[in-house]
Structure formats: C-alpha cells, structure tokens
Amino acid sequence: MYGTAPGVASIETAASLGSLYTAAIFASVYALVYAFVAGAGGSGALPTE
C-alpha cells in the first residue's frame, strides 16, 4: 500500500490478519465466559444468584 516493496505489503497483510485473529479469539473467549456465567447464574451456582 506504501509502494511496491513486497516486504512492506507482507508486513501489512500479516498485521491485519493478526488483528483479525486476535479479535476472533477475544470474541470466542468472551462468548464462552459469558455463556458459562449465564449458565451458572441461571442454575443458582453463583453466589450472586
């Protein structure tokens, strides 16, 4: 994007793929934790319920 240098292009591609991968991992972990907390709370396993 900043020229024809293949190194720059591959670095940018890796950075964007890495951030997408990180966002996907974060979303998955958050969903698992949320499901666990919601399930435990619904069954009365949590002290707050």
N, C-alpha and C positions, 0 to 999 in steps of 0.2 A: 504494500500500500504506500510505502515511502520510497519506492524505486523498484529496480529490477533485481536487487540483490536477493538471492534465494535464502540466504541466512536470515535476513530481516523478515521475510514472508513466513518462513517456517517458525520463527520465534513468536510472531504474532498469532499464527494459527495455533501453536501449542498453548499460548496464554489464553486464548478464547476458549479452546477446548477444555483447558484445565479449570477455568472458572465455571463453565457449564457443568463439568463433572463434579466440582465441589458443591455447586448449588443443588445438584441432584442428590448427592449424598446427604447434605444437610436436610433437604426436604424429606428424604426417606427416614432418616433418624428422627426427625421431629414428628413425622406421622406415626412411627412406631411408639415413641414415648407418649404421644397424645392418646393413641389407642389403648395403651397399657394403663395410663392414668384414668381414662374414661371408663375402661372395663373394671378396674379395681375399685374405683369410686362407686360405680353402679352396683357392684356386688357387696359393698359395705366393707371392703378390705382395708380402705384407707381410714386413718384416724379422723380425718375431717368429715367423713360421711356419717 
